[in-house]
Amino acid sequence: MNIYSLHTAATLFSVVFFFVVVFWAWSSRRKDEFREAELLPFIDEPEDAQ
């Protein structure tokens, strides 16, 4: 095994990992969790804030 085989394996692993993360993030099962997380910055704001 030479260095080019290692580079190829690392590149393939990175591409596959990227697509797994994209698929995970866009899956419909995560929709509710992300909907809840997008409101987190506004939890501590008082109701009468402008």
Rosetta constraint file for C-alpha pairs under 8 A:
AtomPair CA 1 CA 5 HARMONIC 6.19 0.50
AtomPair CA 1 CA 6 HARMONIC 7.58 0.50
AtomPair CA 2 CA 6 HARMONIC 6.81 0.50
AtomPair CA 3 CA 7 HARMONIC 6.28 0.50
AtomPair CA 4 CA 8 HARMONIC 6.09 0.50
AtomPair CA 5 CA 9 HARMONIC 6.11 0.50
AtomPair CA 6 CA 10 HARMONIC 6.12 0.50
AtomPair CA 7 CA 11 HARMONIC 6.11 0.50
AtomPair CA 8 CA 12 HARMONIC 6.14 0.50
AtomPair CA 9 CA 13 HARMONIC 6.06 0.50
AtomPair CA 10 CA 14 HARMONIC 6.10 0.50
AtomPair CA 11 CA 15 HARMONIC 6.21 0.50
AtomPair CA 12 CA 16 HARMONIC 6.16 0.50
AtomPair CA 13 CA 17 HARMONIC 5.98 0.50
AtomPair CA 14 CA 18 HARMONIC 6.04 0.50
AtomPair CA 15 CA 19 HARMONIC 6.38 0.50
AtomPair CA 16 CA 20 HARMONIC 6.21 0.50
AtomPair CA 17 CA 21 HARMONIC 6.26 0.50
AtomPair CA 18 CA 22 HARMONIC 6.24 0.50
AtomPair CA 19 CA 23 HARMONIC 5.99 0.50
AtomPair CA 20 CA 24 HARMONIC 6.08 0.50
AtomPair CA 21 CA 25 HARMONIC 6.08 0.50
AtomPair CA 22 CA 26 HARMONIC 6.15 0.50
AtomPair CA 23 CA 27 HARMONIC 5.94 0.50
AtomPair CA 24 CA 30 HARMONIC 7.66 0.50
AtomPair CA 25 CA 30 HARMONIC 6.76 0.50
AtomPair CA 26 CA 30 HARMONIC 7.28 0.50
AtomPair CA 26 CA 31 HARMONIC 7.85 0.50
AtomPair CA 27 CA 31 HARMONIC 7.18 0.50
AtomPair CA 30 CA 34 HARMONIC 6.20 0.50
AtomPair CA 31 CA 35 HARMONIC 6.03 0.50
AtomPair CA 32 CA 36 HARMONIC 6.21 0.50
AtomPair CA 33 CA 37 HARMONIC 6.15 0.50
AtomPair CA 34 CA 38 HARMONIC 6.04 0.50
AtomPair CA 35 CA 39 HARMONIC 7.03 0.50
AtomPair CA 36 CA 40 HARMONIC 6.96 0.50
AtomPair CA 39 CA 43 HARMONIC 6.83 0.50
AtomPair CA 45 CA 49 HARMONIC 6.86 0.50
